[in-house]
Amino acid sequence: SYIFIGVVPSLLILGFFLLSTAFVAGAVGAYLFRDGYDDVTRQIQLLAEAATAEIGRSPRTTEETVDRVRRNGAASLGYPTLSMVFIPALPSGPAAVSRGPWEHLRGLTEPTALAQPWIRSRPEGFAGTTAVTPPDAPGEPELVIRAVRPAGRAEAPIGWVIVDLPLDSAMLTKLYERTGVKAGAVTLSTPNADGTVSSANVARASGTSLNSFSLFRNTVSLFDAYDWATGEPLRATVPLTFRMGELFERLSDAQSMQLGSVSLGDAFRFFLVVVAVLFLIQDAELV
């Protein structure tokens, strides 16, 4: 009777507590990664806006502007793979200017061909994610953060500035250092009519050979990407790996959350220990 009165309820409460902890940890991990990713996207967008503002004021200095903004942006932000191109709207306007390595487009297309018809019809430009598939690795798409802004008047621009930042291994390492969350191989899929992604795609992205403790250190992040040739939306699924203790430490540091002289991460770990001790005391008294 003691088993049903004390042990079984304790195990149920403990199981619920562990599942809740895993859910919260996964949500925090996905949030930190997405927050860091969105911050990089905003930085790329600001570079595109800075270049178009100067080109709009002084079209004759287009080459100097693209060269300077790209060089300074790559140096100050620490993104050596950052690339920038100006694409003229008319042959009579400023000439096309391309700066940066553009390694992610090698063997696929020229940077000056990126102003697709669907993007030319968007006066607000674009800031988001697209994907490229290397010719030598057709099953391994690579995400690219891309910002596009029209130079001059939005209704009649003199051209477009496009800024690219590929999410290669070096960039993913920077995101890991910033967020404490490590991203894995990307899976692209076409979303369903209601915008959801099938569970098979999520399972394929997260992997099926996970150990028994993976629930507490793995999650996935879903966000929109775009087929650049057509403008059709895709759904990118990125598996994420993290350490639960490090997540709460980074979250508390980012929010400057302190309980007296104790950080939120230390307080959370202390709370877990107290709960475990209380469970042991309760079971000992019942027995």
Disulfide bonds with the S-S distance in Angstrom:
none
